[in-house]
């Protein structure tokens, strides 16, 4: 077998169609070649975003995700096949993207992104793309990007609706465009089900993920019409799209990273002792299926805090881990000396 040449002429031949675009050319392609991107979340959004960025010639793509491939992922996360079940998403995605574009520099981070490691990772890249499914990580990435002066491309999907924007872009006057907290100051208080619970049309993941990749290409090549200060929204049911204009909130001040909620796996939970379980789902959910413990629905937890006492570690759980993360913060605020965990992935991981 003859190994293909990696000469510069071959490199540019690969990208001839995009270089033929008006105003693009060789100089824009060289900008993509030098670009460094961190994609957090190799799921429904991260997969298509990473695929198109690798194909477009982004020089360095770092993929962070501590999750493994599950069968329920396959209908929308098209980088994976049934042969990948149980394998780490970050490693599988990096391997397949490397095959798609051998000239790209692929780096996998198969671990959880937390307040203790995010600043170091961001320092190595020019832009961050987030395809996460929980508010805790969205806020963490947003705040880290604001503190480090990096742009962040946001995406979200639920059922038939998707959103996308680019946060924290440096403007000509030295200020920065609105960030996630400007647009969604209280998002973590909302109890929005994840895709497994609420459902999602698979094509929507591809649409929004591709839009994220498109925005990254626009940013690196100096396009003027970025979606900075704008929230792009799509309804996949009727095909409608709209753009909402956003403003900075003077009351939003980001001076430090939010504390990352400690998590515990179900395997470690089974081996734990002297702990107290709290199911923060609704009473109906608890009665349908539970793994024990006291049932205190999240919307009632604040009213019960004064009557609680703990002699050991506390483990909160819900369906996906979103509500339990909020519960952990509430308990820690009231009992700062108590060790509190959120069950990683919720009990949906156990059921499936």
Steps between C-alpha positions, in 0.01 A plus 500: 500500500635843404479755779339822387714811497442762767652779293348845529358478146305188598379671816342788311356272232287333768331831582464632144121532515495721810803699385306579182246694705499879441723666758630169640803378311835369619541756780175393670598134473832574666311662789299179546819297488644701791176493703470307828157395626379327817171311464342410832242226459537241224129432473215614278651845438867424545502221240382703197691810612822300527443318171457818298784683671736210434382482140541877457865488608504633858858437610450378857181353644485399866201289607400476866239252624510249786196304380489168316298411191152368578247344264261792555767734357518336158192660343653849511873464579615383159870463576418181689387150400378198699861376511588806711253430783666539838806680363601853597344754265798736499737225393270348237417841353865605481600176329227525236561868432870428457410245235277755330777762490850367568650851489296618801642489852244312713528500879260308726420589861297203634432657837251732665544873449506672840599831657841349580601421140302721264725807510805294409319342204361829372845659510608261222225593250355801320130416526269264690192319368262353755257221428415415859163399638513653848489857628785450746754438224354772276549756778848368579613525138343842462668641809836346408481654153407840640789491748746387231369723221409208273190484276254217570259352247183387674249243384192335646231264370178370647221311324450702176671824601863607488707806589847627414711808566859611548574657838771734621640627170746791523351810339679787325448730800675253734181369660364146469171382355232350730572168668286210620419664834379813322255293297408237761570629852277242671520199267635266770180547700292359215415131508526422130516127416795379296470340157455151646204617705341768280600365161673661202465466125841369383537732201482802732831399657662503158350837407607680817839327517572601141398857580751498787773384263393764249526771766850382594611517135352848471681612816841373394473642149394845619140501379312813601155353557566291809211402726659694786229673700241288319322176581418290193201272549348228284181293513561175315129418494397789273845609373474850643804693625537829678768713662463673836729793573668490841643767730760500774358495851674758722426291809690196365853498640723194459804505727557130574401154383197327650575207729467168318247264655662180625361186338505131584445206266241232570781246541663710772160563656449126542828480691437808714404473866354730762341718233153649466311483171260774392282457192418850375258385230124534529301265721354337190847428359615365835204265530552372145865407562766594755824377652402584854547801723276786602288661230512881514400653164736777391231767507433412867860461614553858616203472737641179655862607555452625856358163603785294354805367683787293362747269672690403185527564126184591309427371149224669300354338191247571228434375147798653318709681760373852423262540792733324741778747411274787604410312817868458586554875480198571720614253765862624491383859548304395809748239628846613377684233702299206365637290212236492227504316167279486193447156343682518167264466206201442730307175526432502125851359468399214730173424322663497156 
